């Protein structure tokens, strides 16, 4: 079995903040973000996928560069295949989910609500004649709370402003940036034969109070990708689109009786390999670059050595 990075402890960096997939440390006004191989879905850690952390890190670096003219981001440097050195920002506790199609299997997806007969979802009115996986008339922003553990909850624009989570000015900037980032993402993905279906963005305020893009961008964890070539035909036949994201993982767990509650089924080795290849494949397809994984036997030791130059 290939080596995976489950977590990492670096005592001389102080207290570790551990999210679902990332471990992070504060460092002299900056932050070190280490993307592990933990695999999450349904707001739970379900197992580990080899090289996943390296893929997520590399693809975020690619997209940060391709979108920095739209909005500044927190990236400073990449000292290791699994690590980003970033600005330490005050993270805004809202996940900006942008959707170009009506689809999904989770509680926060819009298709589940639409199928039950709801037409006003996230405070947005949807037309009556939509089918699953259909393209929306225009992309919509469907924000949720940001939870490190447990479930993200739906928000509406009205709730965000009423609860004063952020100012109307910052909200407008976030909404404008999210839609512009999504448009850029769709354009670049389209040239690679991929549909960027939906994604989520996170924002923060830097030391000067300026809005910046943080966390990750357009990764297979934060986005849903479909194969463009076969989408229309499969949609006409009522078939699920071919995926280039972690949707097959959600489907596999649901087929094995798990959707966030109860005992977590153990992924078989062949399925783990399939998911690893899927992550690598989407990176290569979008960037046009060959993914060359670092196969260090001791990933933690490699990270600590690479970080020693900046600590």
ZADO-1210 file (C-alpha; in nm, 4 decimals, padded with zeros to 6 digits):
<atoms>
<atom x="00.0000" y="00.0000" z="00.0000" code="UNK" pos="1"/>
<atom x="00.1276" y="00.3467" z="-00.0900" code="UNK" pos="2"/>
<atom x="00.2240" y="00.5854" z="00.1888" code="UNK" pos="3"/>
<atom x="-00.0440" y="00.8334" z="00.2925" code="UNK" pos="4"/>
<atom x="-00.0302" y="01.1482" z="00.5030" code="UNK" pos="5"/>
<atom x="-00.2951" y="01.1048" z="00.7732" code="UNK" pos="6"/>
<atom x="-00.1908" y="01.3999" z="00.9892" code="UNK" pos="7"/>
<atom x="00.1253" y="01.5759" z="01.0976" code="UNK" pos="8"/>
<atom x="00.2503" y="01.7137" z="01.4277" code="UNK" pos="9"/>
<atom x="00.5205" y="01.9803" z="01.4351" code="UNK" pos="10"/>
<atom x="00.5699" y="02.0603" z="01.8074" code="UNK" pos="11"/>
<atom x="00.7922" y="02.3666" z="01.7591" code="UNK" pos="12"/>
<atom x="00.5124" y="02.5408" z="01.5667" code="UNK" pos="13"/>
<atom x="00.2760" y="02.5463" z="01.8620" code="UNK" pos="14"/>
<atom x="-00.0932" y="02.4631" z="01.8538" code="UNK" pos="15"/>
<atom x="-00.2235" y="02.2761" z="01.5502" code="UNK" pos="16"/>
<atom x="-00.5598" y="02.3569" z="01.3977" code="UNK" pos="17"/>
<atom x="-00.7076" y="02.0459" z="01.2374" code="UNK" pos="18"/>
<atom x="-00.9867" y="02.0648" z="00.9811" code="UNK" pos="19"/>
<atom x="-01.1483" y="01.7819" z="00.7862" code="UNK" pos="20"/>
<atom x="-00.8617" y="01.7586" z="00.5367" code="UNK" pos="21"/>
<atom x="-00.6026" y="02.0215" z="00.6356" code="UNK" pos="22"/>
<atom x="-00.3734" y="02.0757" z="00.9327" code="UNK" pos="23"/>
<atom x="-00.2473" y="02.4295" z="00.9886" code="UNK" pos="24"/>
<atom x="-00.0156" y="02.6299" z="01.2115" code="UNK" pos="25"/>
<atom x="00.0327" y="03.0027" z="01.2638" code="UNK" pos="26"/>
<atom x="00.3827" y="03.1335" z="01.1977" code="UNK" pos="27"/>
<atom x="00.4891" y="03.4965" z="01.2489" code="UNK" pos="28"/>
<atom x="00.1754" y="03.6506" z="01.1035" code="UNK" pos="29"/>
<atom x="00.1559" y="03.3825" z="00.8369" code="UNK" pos="30"/>
<atom x="-00.0016" y="03.0386" z="00.8260" code="UNK" pos="31"/>
<atom x="00.1310" y="02.6991" z="00.7191" code="UNK" pos="32"/>
<atom x="-00.1392" y="02.4834" z="00.5592" code="UNK" pos="33"/>
<atom x="-00.0660" y="02.1123" z="00.5210" code="UNK" pos="34"/>
<atom x="-00.3085" y="01.9254" z="00.2969" code="UNK" pos="35"/>
<atom x="-00.3299" y="01.5635" z="00.4095" code="UNK" pos="36"/>
<atom x="-00.4615" y="01.2565" z="00.2293" code="UNK" pos="37"/>
<atom x="-00.7719" y="01.2455" z="00.4487" code="UNK" pos="38"/>
<atom x="-01.0856" y="01.1889" z="00.2427" code="UNK" pos="39"/>
<atom x="-01.4000" y="01.3626" z="00.3599" code="UNK" pos="40"/>
<atom x="-01.7639" y="01.3583" z="00.2506" code="UNK" pos="41"/>
<atom x="-02.0953" y="01.3890" z="00.4336" code="UNK" pos="42"/>
<atom x="-01.9008" y="01.6087" z="00.6798" code="UNK" pos="43"/>
<atom x="-01.6994" y="01.3070" z="00.7977" code="UNK" pos="44"/>
<atom x="-01.3469" y="01.1744" z="00.7380" code="UNK" pos="45"/>
<atom x="-01.4021" y="00.8464" z="00.5524" code="UNK" pos="46"/>
<atom x="-01.0476" y="00.7236" z="00.4917" code="UNK" pos="47"/>
<atom x="-00.7280" y="00.8129" z="00.3068" code="UNK" pos="48"/>
<atom x="-00.6415" y="00.8488" z="-00.0634" code="UNK" pos="49"/>
<atom x="-00.2731" y="00.8347" z="-00.1724" code="UNK" pos="50"/>
<atom x="-00.1360" y="01.1569" z="-00.3307" code="UNK" pos="51"/>
<atom x="-00.4657" y="01.3383" z="-00.2788" code="UNK" pos="52"/>
<atom x="-00.3029" y="01.6066" z="-00.0641" code="UNK" pos="53"/>
<atom x="-00.0368" y="01.6701" z="-00.3277" code="UNK" pos="54"/>
<atom x="-00.2999" y="01.6989" z="-00.6026" code="UNK" pos="55"/>
<atom x="-00.5171" y="01.9416" z="-00.4055" code="UNK" pos="56"/>
<atom x="-00.2143" y="02.1564" z="-00.3253" code="UNK" pos="57"/>
<atom x="-00.0867" y="02.1624" z="-00.6836" code="UNK" pos="58"/>
<atom x="-00.4238" y="02.2357" z="-00.8416" code="UNK" pos="59"/>
<atom x="-00.4912" y="02.5201" z="-00.5960" code="UNK" pos="60"/>
<atom x="-00.1551" y="02.6761" z="-00.6841" code="UNK" pos="61"/>
<atom x="-00.2489" y="02.6514" z="-01.0535" code="UNK" pos="62"/>
<atom x="-00.5875" y="02.8206" z="-00.9999" code="UNK" pos="63"/>
<atom x="-00.4569" y="03.0874" z="-00.7614" code="UNK" pos="64"/>
<atom x="-00.2226" y="03.1966" z="-01.0406" code="UNK" pos="65"/>
<atom x="-00.4967" y="03.1894" z="-01.3057" code="UNK" pos="66"/>
<atom x="-00.7377" y="03.4029" z="-01.0989" code="UNK" pos="67"/>
<atom x="-00.5146" y="03.6511" z="-00.9156" code="UNK" pos="68"/>
<atom x="-00.6249" y="03.9303" z="-01.1525" code="UNK" pos="69"/>
<atom x="-00.9851" y="03.8850" z="-01.0289" code="UNK" pos="70"/>
<atom x="-00.9081" y="03.8946" z="-00.6573" code="UNK" pos="71"/>
<atom x="-00.5921" y="03.8678" z="-00.4464" code="UNK" pos="72"/>
<atom x="-00.5376" y="03.5349" z="-00.2711" code="UNK" pos="73"/>
<atom x="-00.3504" y="03.4278" z="00.0396" code="UNK" pos="74"/>
<atom x="-00.0739" y="03.2259" z="-00.1306" code="UNK" pos="75"/>
<atom x="00.2868" y="03.3231" z="-00.0542" code="UNK" pos="76"/>
<atom x="00.4842" y="03.0083" z="-00.1425" code="UNK" pos="77"/>
<atom x="00.4721" y="02.6276" z="-00.1784" code="UNK" pos="78"/>
<atom x="00.7624" y="02.4878" z="00.0275" code="UNK" pos="79"/>
<atom x="00.6539" y="02.1235" z="-00.0091" code="UNK" pos="80"/>
<atom x="00.4223" y="01.9174" z="-00.2352" code="UNK" pos="81"/>
<atom x="00.1656" y="01.9065" z="00.0481" code="UNK" pos="82"/>
<atom x="00.2248" y="02.2505" z="00.1988" code="UNK" pos="83"/>
<atom x="00.1321" y="02.6120" z="00.1312" code="UNK" pos="84"/>
<atom x="00.2705" y="02.9147" z="00.3132" code="UNK" pos="85"/>
<atom x="-00.0079" y="03.1734" z="00.3160" code="UNK" pos="86"/>
<atom x="-00.1093" y="03.5069" z="00.4653" code="UNK" pos="87"/>
<atom x="-00.2799" y="03.4677" z="00.8004" code="UNK" pos="88"/>
<atom x="-00.6280" y="03.6059" z="00.7340" code="UNK" pos="89"/>
<atom x="-00.9426" y="03.6408" z="00.9394" code="UNK" pos="90"/>
<atom x="-01.1569" y="03.3802" z="00.7665" code="UNK" pos="91"/>
<atom x="-01.5165" y="03.4828" z="00.6957" code="UNK" pos="92"/>
<atom x="-01.7438" y="03.2019" z="00.8252" code="UNK" pos="93"/>
<atom x="-01.9378" y="03.1646" z="00.4992" code="UNK" pos="94"/>
<atom x="-01.8774" y="02.9141" z="00.2207" code="UNK" pos="95"/>
<atom x="-01.9677" y="03.0720" z="-00.1121" code="UNK" pos="96"/>
<atom x="-02.1083" y="02.7858" z="-00.3169" code="UNK" pos="97"/>
<atom x="-02.1639" y="02.8740" z="-00.6833" code="UNK" pos="98"/>
<atom x="-02.3800" y="02.6409" z="-00.8920" code="UNK" pos="99"/>
<atom x="-02.4166" y="02.6353" z="-01.2701" code="UNK" pos="100"/>
<atom x="-02.6338" y="02.3211" z="-01.2802" code="UNK" pos="101"/>
<atom x="-02.9052" y="02.1683" z="-01.0596" code="UNK" pos="102"/>
<atom x="-02.7660" y="01.8462" z="-00.9158" code="UNK" pos="103"/>
<atom x="-02.6230" y="01.6838" z="-00.6036" code="UNK" pos="104"/>
<atom x="-02.6875" y="01.4168" z="-00.3401" code="UNK" pos="105"/>
<atom x="-02.6081" y="01.5962" z="-00.0117" code="UNK" pos="106"/>
<atom x="-02.8417" y="01.7834" z="00.2260" code="UNK" pos="107"/>
<atom x="-02.7106" y="02.1221" z="00.1097" code="UNK" pos="108"/>
<atom x="-02.7535" y="02.0468" z="-00.2629" code="UNK" pos="109"/>
<atom x="-03.0409" y="02.2175" z="-00.4437" code="UNK" pos="110"/>
<atom x="-03.1648" y="01.9124" z="-00.6358" code="UNK" pos="111"/>
<atom x="-03.2827" y="01.7308" z="-00.3216" code="UNK" pos="112"/>
<atom x="-03.5033" y="02.0246" z="-00.2225" code="UNK" pos="113"/>
<atom x="-03.6234" y="02.0855" z="-00.5772" code="UNK" pos="114"/>
<atom x="-03.7225" y="01.7203" z="-00.6158" code="UNK" pos="115"/>
<atom x="-03.9398" y="01.7511" z="-00.3026" code="UNK" pos="116"/>
<atom x="-04.1292" y="02.0384" z="-00.4620" code="UNK" pos="117"/>
<atom x="-03.9458" y="02.3411" z="-00.3213" code="UNK" pos="118"/>
<atom x="-03.9028" y="02.6254" z="-00.5679" code="UNK" pos="119"/>
<atom x="-03.7505" y="02.8903" z="-00.3413" code="UNK" pos="120"/>
<atom x="-03.4162" y="02.7488" z="-00.2266" code="UNK" pos="121"/>
<atom x="-03.1458" y="02.9545" z="-00.0520" code="UNK" pos="122"/>
<atom x="-03.3830" y="03.2481" z="-00.1027" code="UNK" pos="123"/>
<atom x="-03.3596" y="03.2023" z="-00.4815" code="UNK" pos="124"/>
<atom x="-03.6657" y="03.1246" z="-00.6972" code="UNK" pos="125"/>
<atom x="-03.6154" y="02.8396" z="-00.9434" code="UNK" pos="126"/>
<atom x="-03.8343" y="02.7678" z="-01.2495" code="UNK" pos="127"/>
<atom x="-04.0801" y="02.4757" z="-01.2512" code="UNK" pos="128"/>
<atom x="-03.9528" y="02.2604" z="-01.5348" code="UNK" pos="129"/>
<atom x="-03.5971" y="02.1737" z="-01.4330" code="UNK" pos="130"/>
<atom x="-03.4576" y="01.8200" z="-01.4487" code="UNK" pos="131"/>
<atom x="-03.1704" y="01.6772" z="-01.2519" code="UNK" pos="132"/>
<atom x="-02.8279" y="01.7739" z="-01.3913" code="UNK" pos="133"/>
<atom x="-02.9769" y="02.0482" z="-01.6109" code="UNK" pos="134"/>
<atom x="-02.7887" y="02.3711" z="-01.6702" code="UNK" pos="135"/>
<atom x="-02.9375" y="02.6640" z="-01.4787" code="UNK" pos="136"/>
<atom x="-03.0415" y="02.9814" z="-01.6656" code="UNK" pos="137"/>
<atom x="-02.7449" y="03.1507" z="-01.4940" code="UNK" pos="138"/>
<atom x="-02.5059" y="03.0558" z="-01.2106" code="UNK" pos="139"/>
<atom x="-02.6377" y="03.1139" z="-00.8580" code="UNK" pos="140"/>
<atom x="-02.4645" y="03.1724" z="-00.5240" code="UNK" pos="141"/>
<atom x="-02.5949" y="02.9418" z="-00.2494" code="UNK" pos="142"/>
<atom x="-02.3979" y="03.0234" z="00.0680" code="UNK" pos="143"/>
<atom x="-02.3619" y="02.7979" z="00.3701" code="UNK" pos="144"/>
<atom x="-02.2096" y="02.8292" z="00.7142" code="UNK" pos="145"/>
<atom x="-01.8508" y="02.7084" z="00.7427" code="UNK" pos="146"/>
<atom x="-01.8156" y="02.4213" z="00.9902" code="UNK" pos="147"/>
<atom x="-01.4840" y="02.2477" z="01.0662" code="UNK" pos="148"/>
<atom x="-01.6848" y="01.9652" z="01.2221" code="UNK" pos="149"/>
<atom x="-02.0471" y="01.8704" z="01.1733" code="UNK" pos="150"/>
<atom x="-02.2836" y="01.9966" z="00.9087" code="UNK" pos="151"/>
<atom x="-02.2676" y="02.3158" z="00.7058" code="UNK" pos="152"/>
<atom x="-02.6056" y="02.4896" z="00.7145" code="UNK" pos="153"/>
<atom x="-02.7804" y="02.6816" z="00.4398" code="UNK" pos="154"/>
<atom x="-02.7825" y="03.0589" z="00.4420" code="UNK" pos="155"/>
<atom x="-02.9636" y="03.3214" z="00.2373" code="UNK" pos="156"/>
<atom x="-02.8402" y="03.6673" z="00.1460" code="UNK" pos="157"/>
<atom x="-03.1136" y="03.8129" z="00.3676" code="UNK" pos="158"/>
<atom x="-03.0020" y="03.6037" z="00.6685" code="UNK" pos="159"/>
<atom x="-02.6353" y="03.6960" z="00.6204" code="UNK" pos="160"/>
<atom x="-02.7147" y="04.0681" z="00.6271" code="UNK" pos="161"/>
<atom x="-02.9772" y="04.0438" z="00.9020" code="UNK" pos="162"/>
<atom x="-02.7389" y="03.8507" z="01.1308" code="UNK" pos="163"/>
<atom x="-02.4594" y="04.0933" z="01.0389" code="UNK" pos="164"/>
<atom x="-02.2159" y="03.8112" z="00.9701" code="UNK" pos="165"/>
<atom x="-02.0458" y="04.0567" z="00.7352" code="UNK" pos="166"/>
<atom x="-02.1178" y="04.4069" z="00.6096" code="UNK" pos="167"/>
<atom x="-02.3289" y="04.4639" z="00.2956" code="UNK" pos="168"/>
<atom x="-02.0154" y="04.6009" z="00.1255" code="UNK" pos="169"/>
<atom x="-01.8063" y="04.2882" z="00.1922" code="UNK" pos="170"/>
<atom x="-02.0973" y="04.0630" z="00.0970" code="UNK" pos="171"/>
<atom x="-02.1293" y="04.2392" z="-00.2383" code="UNK" pos="172"/>
<atom x="-01.7536" y="04.2020" z="-00.2982" code="UNK" pos="173"/>
<atom x="-01.7691" y="03.8305" z="-00.2108" code="UNK" pos="174"/>
<atom x="-02.0663" y="03.7661" z="-00.4375" code="UNK" pos="175"/>
<atom x="-01.9117" y="03.9564" z="-00.7296" code="UNK" pos="176"/>
<atom x="-01.5759" y="03.7806" z="-00.6867" code="UNK" pos="177"/>
<atom x="-01.7341" y="03.4343" z="-00.6527" code="UNK" pos="178"/>
<atom x="-01.9301" y="03.4707" z="-00.9768" code="UNK" pos="179"/>
<atom x="-01.6247" y="03.6085" z="-01.1613" code="UNK" pos="180"/>
<atom x="-01.4046" y="03.3233" z="-01.0327" code="UNK" pos="181"/>
<atom x="-01.6662" y="03.0704" z="-01.1403" code="UNK" pos="182"/>
<atom x="-01.6856" y="03.2219" z="-01.4884" code="UNK" pos="183"/>
<atom x="-01.3052" y="03.2060" z="-01.5232" code="UNK" pos="184"/>
<atom x="-01.3078" y="02.8484" z="-01.3968" code="UNK" pos="185"/>
<atom x="-01.5745" y="02.7457" z="-01.6466" code="UNK" pos="186"/>
<atom x="-01.3815" y="02.9060" z="-01.9329" code="UNK" pos="187"/>
<atom x="-01.0523" y="02.7315" z="-01.8518" code="UNK" pos="188"/>
<atom x="-01.2217" y="02.3984" z="-01.7822" code="UNK" pos="189"/>
<atom x="-01.4198" y="02.4241" z="-02.1065" code="UNK" pos="190"/>
<atom x="-01.0980" y="02.4501" z="-02.3080" code="UNK" pos="191"/>
<atom x="-00.9925" y="02.1217" z="-02.1419" code="UNK" pos="192"/>
<atom x="-01.3214" y="01.9504" z="-02.2316" code="UNK" pos="193"/>
<atom x="-01.4584" y="01.9731" z="-01.8781" code="UNK" pos="194"/>
<atom x="-01.7700" y="02.1328" z="-01.7317" code="UNK" pos="195"/>
<atom x="-01.7194" y="02.3109" z="-01.3991" code="UNK" pos="196"/>
<atom x="-02.0620" y="02.2306" z="-01.2531" code="UNK" pos="197"/>
<atom x="-02.0370" y="02.3880" z="-00.9094" code="UNK" pos="198"/>
<atom x="-01.7743" y="02.4812" z="-00.6552" code="UNK" pos="199"/>
<atom x="-01.7174" y="02.6632" z="-00.3280" code="UNK" pos="200"/>
<atom x="-01.4985" y="02.9596" z="-00.2398" code="UNK" pos="201"/>
<atom x="-01.3814" y="03.0884" z="00.0943" code="UNK" pos="202"/>
<atom x="-01.2727" y="03.4429" z="00.1689" code="UNK" pos="203"/>
<atom x="-01.0905" y="03.6224" z="00.4457" code="UNK" pos="204"/>
<atom x="-00.9712" y="03.9659" z="00.5456" code="UNK" pos="205"/>
<atom x="-00.5973" y="04.0333" z="00.5522" code="UNK" pos="206"/>
<atom x="-00.4187" y="04.2507" z="00.8087" code="UNK" pos="207"/>
<atom x="-00.5292" y="04.5636" z="00.6217" code="UNK" pos="208"/>
<atom x="-00.8926" y="04.4533" z="00.6112" code="UNK" pos="209"/>
<atom x="-00.8765" y="04.3716" z="00.2397" code="UNK" pos="210"/>
<atom x="-01.0864" y="04.0861" z="00.1027" code="UNK" pos="211"/>
<atom x="-00.8766" y="03.7940" z="-00.0263" code="UNK" pos="212"/>
<atom x="-00.9463" y="03.4428" z="-00.1532" code="UNK" pos="213"/>
<atom x="-00.8342" y="03.1746" z="00.0958" code="UNK" pos="214"/>
<atom x="-00.8362" y="02.7968" z="00.1466" code="UNK" pos="215"/>
<atom x="-00.8488" y="02.6107" z="-00.1896" code="UNK" pos="216"/>
<atom x="-00.9896" y="02.6833" z="-00.5343" code="UNK" pos="217"/>
<atom x="-01.1425" y="02.4610" z="-00.8042" code="UNK" pos="218"/>
<atom x="-01.0105" y="02.1349" z="-00.6588" code="UNK" pos="219"/>
<atom x="-01.1828" y="01.7961" z="-00.7005" code="UNK" pos="220"/>
<atom x="-01.2788" y="01.8256" z="-00.3308" code="UNK" pos="221"/>
<atom x="-01.4405" y="02.1672" z="-00.3575" code="UNK" pos="222"/>
<atom x="-01.5843" y="02.1321" z="-00.7084" code="UNK" pos="223"/>
<atom x="-01.7984" y="01.9086" z="-00.9241" code="UNK" pos="224"/>
<atom x="-01.6619" y="01.8366" z="-01.2726" code="UNK" pos="225"/>
<atom x="-01.8317" y="01.6596" z="-01.5639" code="UNK" pos="226"/>
<atom x="-01.6966" y="01.5330" z="-01.8954" code="UNK" pos="227"/>
<atom x="-01.8198" y="01.7800" z="-02.1587" code="UNK" pos="228"/>
<atom x="-01.8083" y="01.5419" z="-02.4564" code="UNK" pos="229"/>
<atom x="-02.0696" y="01.3019" z="-02.3164" code="UNK" pos="230"/>
<atom x="-02.2806" y="01.5367" z="-02.1018" code="UNK" pos="231"/>
<atom x="-02.5589" y="01.6277" z="-02.3497" code="UNK" pos="232"/>
<atom x="-02.6189" y="01.2722" z="-02.4698" code="UNK" pos="233"/>
<atom x="-02.6233" y="01.1288" z="-02.1178" code="UNK" pos="234"/>
<atom x="-02.8548" y="01.4067" z="-01.9982" code="UNK" pos="235"/>
<atom x="-03.1015" y="01.3317" z="-02.2800" code="UNK" pos="236"/>
<atom x="-03.1044" y="00.9647" z="-02.1802" code="UNK" pos="237"/>
<atom x="-03.1526" y="01.0469" z="-01.8110" code="UNK" pos="238"/>
<atom x="-02.8107" y="00.9053" z="-01.7231" code="UNK" pos="239"/>
<atom x="-02.5759" y="01.0517" z="-01.4648" code="UNK" pos="240"/>
<atom x="-02.2906" y="01.2551" z="-01.6213" code="UNK" pos="241"/>
<atom x="-01.9386" y="01.1170" z="-01.6330" code="UNK" pos="242"/>
<atom x="-01.7534" y="01.2616" z="-01.3356" code="UNK" pos="243"/>
<atom x="-01.4098" y="01.4073" z="-01.2774" code="UNK" pos="244"/>
<atom x="-01.4517" y="01.4748" z="-00.9054" code="UNK" pos="245"/>
<atom x="-01.5304" y="01.3008" z="-00.5781" code="UNK" pos="246"/>
<atom x="-01.8965" y="01.2381" z="-00.6621" code="UNK" pos="247"/>
<atom x="-01.8224" y="00.8665" z="-00.7321" code="UNK" pos="248"/>
<atom x="-01.7011" y="00.8478" z="-00.3715" code="UNK" pos="249"/>
<atom x="-02.0288" y="00.9891" z="-00.2361" code="UNK" pos="250"/>
<atom x="-02.2233" y="00.7489" z="-00.4575" code="UNK" pos="251"/>
<atom x="-02.0111" y="00.4498" z="-00.3475" code="UNK" pos="252"/>
<atom x="-02.0750" y="00.5237" z="00.0201" code="UNK" pos="253"/>
<atom x="-02.4487" y="00.5764" z="-00.0358" code="UNK" pos="254"/>
<atom x="-02.4663" y="00.2457" z="-00.2234" code="UNK" pos="255"/>
<atom x="-02.2993" y="00.0828" z="00.0767" code="UNK" pos="256"/>
<atom x="-02.5588" y="00.2256" z="00.3150" code="UNK" pos="257"/>
<atom x="-02.3684" y="00.5271" z="00.4440" code="UNK" pos="258"/>
<atom x="-02.4707" y="00.8911" z="00.4118" code="UNK" pos="259"/>
<atom x="-02.3128" y="01.0425" z="00.7218" code="UNK" pos="260"/>
<atom x="-02.4644" y="00.8283" z="00.9980" code="UNK" pos="261"/>
<atom x="-02.3781" y="00.4860" z="01.1355" code="UNK" pos="262"/>
<atom x="-02.0663" y="00.2777" z="01.0827" code="UNK" pos="263"/>
<atom x="-01.8363" y="00.3988" z="00.8044" code="UNK" pos="264"/>
<atom x="-01.7760" y="00.1262" z="00.5413" code="UNK" pos="265"/>
<atom x="-01.4107" y="00.0531" z="00.4653" code="UNK" pos="266"/>
<atom x="-01.3037" y="00.1391" z="00.1115" code="UNK" pos="267"/>
<atom x="-01.1441" y="-00.1584" z="-00.0700" code="UNK" pos="268"/>
<atom x="-00.7901" y="-00.1118" z="-00.2112" code="UNK" pos="269"/>
<atom x="-00.9078" y="-00.1124" z="-00.5741" code="UNK" pos="270"/>
<atom x="-01.1571" y="00.1674" z="-00.5038" code="UNK" pos="271"/>
<atom x="-00.8890" y="00.3700" z="-00.3209" code="UNK" pos="272"/>
<atom x="-00.6610" y="00.3339" z="-00.6260" code="UNK" pos="273"/>
<atom x="-00.9491" y="00.4393" z="-00.8541" code="UNK" pos="274"/>
<atom x="-01.0070" y="00.7538" z="-00.6483" code="UNK" pos="275"/>
<atom x="-00.6345" y="00.8354" z="-00.6421" code="UNK" pos="276"/>
<atom x="-00.6184" y="00.8054" z="-01.0220" code="UNK" pos="277"/>
<atom x="-00.9305" y="01.0183" z="-01.0533" code="UNK" pos="278"/>
<atom x="-00.7718" y="01.3025" z="-00.8530" code="UNK" pos="279"/>
<atom x="-00.4531" y="01.2810" z="-01.0583" code="UNK" pos="280"/>
<atom x="-00.6517" y="01.2681" z="-01.3837" code="UNK" pos="281"/>
<atom x="-00.8448" y="01.5888" z="-01.3168" code="UNK" pos="282"/>
<atom x="-00.5223" y="01.7736" z="-01.2335" code="UNK" pos="283"/>
<atom x="-00.3588" y="01.6624" z="-01.5585" code="UNK" pos="284"/>
<atom x="-00.6677" y="01.7336" z="-01.7670" code="UNK" pos="285"/>
<atom x="-00.7193" y="02.0879" z="-01.6380" code="UNK" pos="286"/>
<atom x="-00.3571" y="02.2020" z="-01.6134" code="UNK" pos="287"/>
<atom x="-00.2221" y="02.0172" z="-01.9169" code="UNK" pos="288"/>
<atom x="00.0728" y="01.9142" z="-01.6980" code="UNK" pos="289"/>
<atom x="00.1916" y="01.5664" z="-01.6038" code="UNK" pos="290"/>
<atom x="00.1457" y="01.4961" z="-01.2336" code="UNK" pos="291"/>
<atom x="00.4700" y="01.3651" z="-01.0862" code="UNK" pos="292"/>
<atom x="00.4003" y="01.2543" z="-00.7277" code="UNK" pos="293"/>
<atom x="00.6604" y="01.2681" z="-00.4549" code="UNK" pos="294"/>
<atom x="00.6727" y="00.9086" z="-00.3305" code="UNK" pos="295"/>
<atom x="00.8676" y="00.9682" z="-00.0098" code="UNK" pos="296"/>
<atom x="00.8288" y="00.6773" z="00.2306" code="UNK" pos="297"/>
<atom x="00.8127" y="00.9151" z="00.5260" code="UNK" pos="298"/>
<atom x="00.5978" y="01.2103" z="00.4192" code="UNK" pos="299"/>
<atom x="00.6008" y="01.3750" z="00.7632" code="UNK" pos="300"/>
<atom x="00.9813" y="01.3713" z="00.7734" code="UNK" pos="301"/>
<atom x="00.9989" y="01.5248" z="00.4228" code="UNK" pos="302"/>
<atom x="00.7567" y="01.8018" z="00.5195" code="UNK" pos="303"/>
<atom x="00.9476" y="01.8851" z="00.8376" code="UNK" pos="304"/>
<atom x="01.2729" y="01.9007" z="00.6410" code="UNK" pos="305"/>
<atom x="01.1243" y="02.1313" z="00.3751" code="UNK" pos="306"/>
<atom x="00.9673" y="02.3536" z="00.6390" code="UNK" pos="307"/>
<atom x="01.2964" y="02.3892" z="00.8271" code="UNK" pos="308"/>
<atom x="01.4045" y="02.6522" z="00.5719" code="UNK" pos="309"/>
<atom x="01.1181" y="02.8865" z="00.6592" code="UNK" pos="310"/>
<atom x="01.0552" y="02.8131" z="01.0306" code="UNK" pos="311"/>
</atoms>
